[in-house]
Amino acid sequence: MEDYAGMNDIGAVVEADRAHVWHHLSQHKQYETVDPRVIVEGKGMRVWDAKGKEHIDAVSGGVWTVNVGYGRESIANAVRDQLVKLNYFAGSAGSIPGAMFSKALIEKMPGLSRVYYNNSGSEANEKVYKMVRQIAHRHHGGKKWKILYRDRDYHGTTIAALASAGQDQRAMQYGPFPDGFVRVPHCLEYRKQWDVENYGQRAADAIEEVILREGPDTVGCLILEPVTAGGGVIVPPQGYWDRVQEICKKYNILLAIDEVVCGVGRTGTWFGYQHYGIKPDFVTMAKGVASGYAAISCTVTTEAIFEMFKDDPSDPMSYFRDISTFGGCTSGPAAALENMKIIEEEGLLQNTLDMGDYCLGNLQALMDKHKIIGDVRGKGLFLGAELVNDRTTKEPAPEKMVQAVVADCMAQGVIIGATNRSLPGLNNTLCLSPALIATKDDIDEITTAIDGALGRVFG
């Protein structure tokens, strides 16, 4: 790590943070007696904190974001050069990086054609909801306005996005919420809700049951993560996605795929939905689009959706009357272009598949060793290990014990994650999402730390 002693007073930085920064997802009472963590530098898969301690980052920036790793000078240079030339113009006009990244992105997404720029995943999903509602008003006589979302899935932190949160505590105390958001059951076979042979099809059939209950003429859209992220790293069972698409087609329901976590390589394909032959009407993305080097998100649609907003140019209410101020920043698409180039030139999609298999094998070996692990699952470098007190009853391990494993790994210099705490009784899955550049040595270091932590915490 670079020596910051001659550049500034790190102690003063920590105190300024303690006095003025309101951290995300943090109870701040603790910072009255302990220092807030301040990360000062990153390189490859490693970060250093204000005390000089080195950590290997197995969660890509804490929230599945830094897909190509830290310290990428080519991305920084691309952003710098673009900012000097043109830093911003509202999305009512175009820009060179905006145009060129949209072209490069659509080339990776057959069947889709239009890119709407935003600055966060929450906002990208909000645009889908607004488009669906406007389509309902203009093309369905005000019907087909309801939006279905899945238990355990998460789609963002704004009020409308929280109305579609399949994680209850995420939304608690932030209501009342807008009407028309309806939950469907999750598809985690390990926590099966039906004792059937073809579980994937049965879990999808449950969506149809909700549609019939609500009335097919009221339902306009179904939004799903291709692989559920914070809800437990849930890979849908075989047969699930085929049946989901049949149902959407049968009832003329638009299908939105939330790729905010899975998108741009995380699962070993450009997008998670591409593992399953899905033909979506909307795809949203954020985090890995520029690997955190600039703020950018995208709402991508088909030409058929786009045409619905230009069918009557004489009607001043016909077009999509929306703007995202920072969707006009040129740094985002400039960084995204270079990010995509790195993934292609370094073969990171294949590396993600290879290292994902290797990591899954390591986790399965840990499962053989530690009875506390009830299930391991994942796709590419997006993996989870669910901890249970008893494999027969599948009683979840206590949250405090799961968090103790995370803390033990942190003490060892390995940053891992755990299922979002807004799943009472089920927040017991250790989550791994290292950068797509991960090597076998990196994976071994991460899983060795978990092995030691499990031994110390659970005995």
N, C-alpha and C positions, 0 to 999 in steps of 0.2 A: 504494500500500500504506500502511496505517496505520503511523505512526511508533511503534515499540515502545520507543524509547530511554527514555522517561519512565515506562514501565510495568514493565519488568523488564530484566535483563541478558541479552541474547541470547547473549553469549559463555558465560555460566554455563549457559544452556539447552543449548547445543551440548556443553559439557563434561559436563553431567549425562547427556545422551543417550549420549555416547561411553563413559561410565563404567558405565552401568546398563541401557541398553536393548538387548535382543537383537532385532535387526531380522530381518524375514522375508526369505528368499531371498538372504541376504548372507553373503559370506566377510568376517569382521570383521578379519582381519589388516590390511586396507587402512586401517582407521580409526585405526591407530597412527601413521600419517603424513599422512592427509588427514581433513578434517572430514566426519562423517556428514551427509547432507543432511537438513535440518529444514525442513519446509514450515510456514509460519506463517499464511498467509491465502489465501483463494480467493474469486473473484468471477466469475460467469459461466463462461467457459471458461479463466480465467487463475488461476494460483497464484503466490505469492511465497515465496521461501525466506528463511532467516535472514540472508542477506547482502543482501537487498533485491532480488535479481534476479527479474525477471518472466518467466514461462513461459506459453505457450499449451499447454494440456493436451489432447493428441490421444488419450489413453487413459483418460479419465474416471476419474481417481483412481488410475491405475496398473494397475487390474485391472477395467476395464469396469463401473464401479459408479455414478458420479455422473451419471446419465442426464439430469437436468434442470439440471445446472450447480450451481456453488457460490453460496453467499450467499442462499439462498431463505428470506427472513424468514417467509413464511407457513408453511413447514414447521416452522421452529424454533418459531414461536409455537404451532402446533398441538401440538407435542410438549410444550412448556412448560405449556400449559394443561391437557393431559391428565395430566402428572406431578403437578401440584398437586392435581388431583381424585382420581386413583387411579393410582399408578405401577406396581403389580404385584399380581396374584393368580395363583396357580398355574392351569395350564390345565385342571385338573379342574373349574373353574368358568369362566363366560364373562365378557366385559367388553363395554362399549358399542363401543369401536373395533374389537375383535376380531370382534364380530358384524357390524358395518356394513361393515368391509372385506371380510369373507368374502362378503357379499352382492354388493358392488360387483365383486369379483374374479370370482365365478362368472358374473355377467352378461356378462363378457367371454370366457367359456370354455364355449360350448355343449357339452352332453354330459357335463360334469363337475359335481359337486355338493357335495363335501366338502373342507374346508380344515383341515389339521393344521399348527399353528404350531410353528416351530423358530427357531433363531437363526443358522444358517449353511447354506450350500449343501451342505457335506459331510454335515451332520446330516440335511438334507432327503432326501438320497439314501440314507443309512443307514436311514431310516424305511421307504423303499420296500423295501429288502432284507429288513428285519425282517417287513414285511407279507407279502412273497412267501414267506418261510420259514414263517411261521405258517399261511398259507393252504395250503402244501404239507402241513403236519402235520395240519391239521384237515379238509381237503377232498380231499386226494389221497393219503391213506394214507402220507404221508412222502415221496412222489415229487414230481416237478416242483419241485425245490428249487434247481436250477442257474440261474445268472444269466449271460446272455451280454452282453458289452460289446465295443466296437469299437476296433480299433487306431487310435491317435492321439487318441481321445477321453479326456477327463479328468473325473472325477466327485467329486473331493474328496481330503482329506488325512488322514482317519482310516484306521485299519488296514483295515477292510472296504472303504472307498472306494478305497484304494490297491490292494486286491485286484482292483479293476475299472479300474485305470489302464492306458490304452492307450499310455502313455509310460513306457518301462521305467525310466529313471533316477529318475523320481519315486518309484518303489517300492524301488529298490535299497537294501539295508542295513536295511530296515524289516520284513522278513519274519521268521519264516514267516507266511503269510497264511491266512485261513480257506479251506476247500475250496469248490469248486463255482462258481468264477468262471472263465468260459471266453471267450477272445478270438475275435472274428471279424474278417475283413479290413476295411481302410479302403476308402473309396470315392472317393479323389482321382484323377480321371481324368488329370490332368496327370502323375501318377506311376503310370500304368496298370499293372495286374498281368495283364491279359488283353487280347489284341489282337482286340477284337470291335467290332461297330458299335454295338450297344445296351449301352453300358458300364454305365449305371445299373442295368439289369435284371441284368446279369451280376454286378455287385458285390453285389446283393441275393441272387442265387442262391447266392453263396458262404456266406451266412448259413444258408441251408437245408442246405448241405453239412455245416456244423458241427453243426447240429441232428440230422441223420441219423447222423452219427458218434457223437455223445454219447448219442443215443436220445431221441426226442421225449417219451417219458414221464418223462424226468428234467429237462427244461428248463421252468422256470416263468416266466422273464421275460427280455426283451431291453431293455437300456437304451442309448439313443443321444442324442447332441446333435443338434438339428435342423440346425445349422451348426456343424461342429467349430471350436472356438475356438483354444486354445493349441497344438493339433496342426497348425495351418497355415491357419486360416480356410478350411475346406473346405465349399463349397456342393455338396450331393449332386447328381449328374447326373440328367437327366430320366429318369423311369421308376423311379428307385430307391425312392422312398417308396411308390408304388403296390404294387410287388412285396413290399416289406417287410411291408406290412399284410396282403397275401394270405398270406404265409408264417406270420405270427403267428396269423391266423385258422385256417389249415389245421391247425396243430399245437396250438391252444389255449394259446398263449403270450401272457402279458401284456406290453403295450408301455409302457415308461416313457420319457418324454421329459425330458431334463435341460435346462431352460431357465435355468439359473443365470446364464449369460452373455446368451443371446438374449432372455430374457424382459423384458416391460414396455417394449416399444418399440424395442429396439436394431436390429431388422431392418426396421422400418417397419410391422409389425403388432404387436398386443399381445403375441403370442407367435410365435416362429419357426416352430413346427409349423403355424401357421395359413396359411402360404404354400402348404402341400402337401396340404391336405385330410385330414390325419392325424386319426384318432380314438383318442387314447391312453387307457390305463387309469390311468396316473399321470402327473402333470406336477410337476416340482420347479422351484423358483425361489428367488432370493436377491438378489444384487447390486443390480439396478436397481429392486427392489420399493419401496424407500424412498430410492433414490439415495444411500445411505450416511449419511443423516441419523439413522438409528436401525438397530439390528441386528434383522433379521427374515428368516426364510425360510419357505417354505410347501411342504408336500407335499399336492398336490391329487389327489383320486381321483373315480371315478365312484360312483354310488349302488350299483351292483352289487358293487363292492369293499367298500364300507362295510357292506352287508348281510351279507357273509360273517363279520363280526365281531359280529353280534347275533342269529345264527340260533338260539342255544341259551342263553338267559339263566340257565338252571339250572347251566350248566357254568362254574365259576370260571376256567377257562382259555380261555374262548371270546372274550373281548374283547381289544382291542389293549392289552397291559399295558406301556405305555411312557409316559414323561414327558420333556419337555424343559423344564428349569427356566426358562430365559429365554424359552421360548415363551409364558410368562405375562406378559411385559413388555408394557405397553399402549402404550409409545412407538412400537414398531414399526408396528402397524396404524394408529395415529394419523398417523404420518409417511407411511405408504403411501397412505392416503386422500387426503391433500393432494397427494402426488406424482402420483397418478392424475388428480386434478382439474387440475393444471397441464398435464399432457400433453394432456388433452382440450381445455381452454379455449384453449391456445396453438397447437393444431393440430400438435403435435410429431410425430405419426405421419406425416403428410403431409410435413412438413419433412424428416423422416428419409429418406423415399423420394426426395424431390427432391435433397437435399444428398448422399445416397448416390450417386445417378446422376451428379451433378456431380463428386464426388470420384473415382468410378471412371473418369470421362472424363479427369480430370487424371492419374490413375495410368497410364492407357493412353497418354496423350501422353508421359509420362516413359518408358514402355516403348519407344515409337518412338525416343526420344532416347538411351536408355542400354541397350546390349546386355546389360548385367549383369542386367536384369530379364527373367526367363523367362516369368512369368505374373502376371496380376493377376486378382483375384476378390473376391467379397464379396456381401453382402446388406444393403441399407440402410446405416447408418453403422457397418458392421462389415466391414472390408476388409483385404486383404493383398496384398503384392507379393513374389513369390518370386524370390530372387536366385540366379543360376546362373553358373558360370564359362563355360559353353558352352551355347548354346540347343539345339544339335543333340543333344549327349549328355546334357544336363540335369544335368551334374555340379554339385552344390551349391556355392555360394560358401562360402569358409571362415568358420567362426563368428566368428573374431576380426575379420574384415572387416565382417561384418554388424553386430557390436557396435560397430565403429568408426563406422558410419553412424549408429547410435543415439546414440553419444556426441557426434558432430559436430552432430547436430540439437539435442541438449541444450545444447551450447555456444552454439548460435544462439538458445536460448530456446524450443525446441519439443520437447515430450516425446512420443516415439513408443515403440512396443514392438517386440518381435521374438519369433519362435516360441520356445516353451519349450526350454531347453537340454537337456532330457531326450530329445531326438530326435537321437541321434548321426548326423551326416552329412546330416540333413534339417532342422536348426534354422536355416533361412535365409530365413524369411519376415518381412518388415517388417509390423507390425500397426498398424492405425489404428481407433480407436473413439471419436471425439470425442463430446461431449455432443449430445443430440438438438436442442439450440438452435443448433447450428453454422450459420454463414452462409457465403456464397460467399467473402467476404473471409477468414474463418477458414480455410476449406479451401485457398484460394490460399496463405495464409501457411504452412500445414503442408506442402503439396506443393512449394512453392518451397524450403523448408528441405531437404526430401529431395533435390530436384534438385541443390542445391549440395553436399550431403553426398556423394551418389553421385559427383559430378564430382571432389571432392577425394580420396575414399577409393580410387576405382577408376580415376581418370584419364580 
